[in-house]
Amino acid sequence: MGAMNILAAQVWHFWIAVLLVPAVIVAVIAVIVIYLTKVFGPRYPKR
């Protein structure tokens, strides 16, 4: 039973990682884009 619990835990953590990695990548890109628009927006105002 111990080996099955460890295997289930590894599979569970794998699927959590599969779901979290794309979300984290999108969040980091969004933060960078928002930061750049806030920093460079006032420097180059729209006409």
Buried (B, 14 or more C-beta within 10 A) or exposed (E): EEEEEEEEEEEEEEEEEEEEEEEEEEEEEEEEEEEEEEEEEEEEEEE
